[in-house]
């Protein structure tokens, strides 16, 4: 009986097996979402998550994952085929949860709008240029997960469960080794 327990405990975690070690920002985002869904209780409290991507330095890429219940208010500039900094351009659906983020190399797509609509994340109040967008509600007690990925090997990372936004605390030291 104890052998079974040891084998289960010693086996590679399914999450590690799913991690992409070589890749770009898209691969790091996929790794963050994979780990986020497999760890902790943060993924159980919400169905929609906003991601923020930060270039920490030449070696480290930061990705924040935070549950959100704020709606997006598209403006006349937020049309399919456009890219504006304050509206997401990318998304992934996993485990009946929506993850969205802004990527400067992508544009708003019809699939993105459909996904945001499916999760009731769009309010068309301002789509025709109506002045005044309702205030977003920021819950300072809500925790998110910040990931710090080595650019040379995305399977090397550290994560921080926090209420403080990335960039407002000292990030963990991640030993990336020599760049490949």
N, C-alpha and C positions, 0 to 999 in steps of 0.2 A: 504493500500500500504506500509506504513512504517513497518508494522508487517512482511511482506515478506522480506524486507531488513534486519530487525533485525534477523529473523530466518536464513537467508542465512549467515549473518555475524557471528552469534553465533554458527553455526553448526561446528562440527569438520572438519578440513580441510581433504580432501581426502588423502593428503600426510601423515598426522599423523596416519590415519587409516591403511595405508600400512606399517608403520614402525614396525620392529621386535624389541621387547624389550629384549628378552632373546636369547642369541646365541653367536656365536664365530666371528672370523674375517670375515668369509664369510657373515654372517648376517649384520655386520657393513658395508661391501662393498655394499651390496644390499641397505641398508638404505641410504648410501651416494649417490648412483646412483639415487635412487628414489627421494631424495630431490633435487639433482642437476638438474634433468630433469624437476622438477616442479617449480624451482625458477630461476628468473633472465634471463639475456640474454646470459650468457656464453655458454649455451647448444645450442644456435642457430647459433653460429659462426663457429662451426666445426662439423664434423661427426665422428671423431675418437678422443678418449680421453685416455690418459695414467694416470694410478693411481699409487701412491706411498704410501706404508703403513709403518707407523712408530710407534714403541712402545714409547710413550711419557713418561710414567711411569707405575707403577703397576695398576693404576686406569684408565688411559686414553689411548685410541688407536687413532692414527691420520691417516687420509686418505686424500691425496691430489688428486684433479681431475683437469687435465689440457688438453686443446685441443692441438692436435699435428698434424703437417703435415710432420714431419720427417719420413722417411722410416726406417724400421728395416733391418739390414744387417746381416743375419745369417752367422755363421762361420761353419766349418766342425764339431765343437762340438755341434752345435744346431740341433740335429736330433730328430725325433719323439721318445719319450720315455726317453729323457734326461732332465736334469735340470741344466742350467747354469745361474748364477746370472744376467747377463746382457741381458737376452732375456725373454720375458713374458711367463708365463706358464698357465695363466688363462684369461678368457674373458667372457663378457656378451654382448649380443646384445639387445638393447631396443630402441624402437621408431626409428628404422632405423639408429641407432648410435652404434658404437663399443666402448667398454670400455675394456682395457686390462691392466694386471699388472703381476708382478712376485710374485710367492708364492713358498717358499722353500719346501713345502710339496707336490707340484704337478710337473708333467712333461709336456713337450711339447706334444700336441696331434695332430692328423690329423685334428680334428675339429677346433683347434686353427689356424693351418696353413691355412685351407680353409677360415676361417673368416678374417684373416689378408690379404689373397690374394683378397678376395671379395672387401675389402676396399682399395686395392692397397697399402698396407703397407709393403710389402716385396720387397726388391731388392736383387736379387741373385748374385750380383757382387762378394761377398766374400765367397759364399757357398763352393767353392772348394779350399779355402785357398789363394786366390789372395791377395797379400799384398796391403794395402791401402784402407781404408774405407773413403768415402767422409765425410767431416765435417758436423755435425748436425748444423742446424741453430736454435739458441735460440732467440726468440723474447722477450726481456726483458720488452716490453710494454704490453705483453699479461697477462691478469689476469686469475687466477685459483681460485678454491674454496677448502679451507682446512677445514676438519671436525675433531672435537675432541669429540669422543664418550666415555661415561662412560662404562667401561667394565661390571659393575654390572647391568646396565640398558641401552641398546643401544638406547632407545627412548629419553634419556637425552643426549643432545649434543649441541655444539656451532659450528658455522661456520664462517670462515673469508674469504672474497673475497680479494685477494691480488695478487701483482706481486712478492712478496718476498717468497722464498722457505720456507717450514716448517722447523723449526729448526734455522732459521736466524732471527726470531723475537720472542718476548715474547708471548707465547700462551695465549688464554683467560682462565680465571678461570671457570672451570666447576664444579658445585656443584653436586657431585654424591651421597651424602648421605652415609649411611652405606652400606658396601658391603653385598650383599645377599648371 
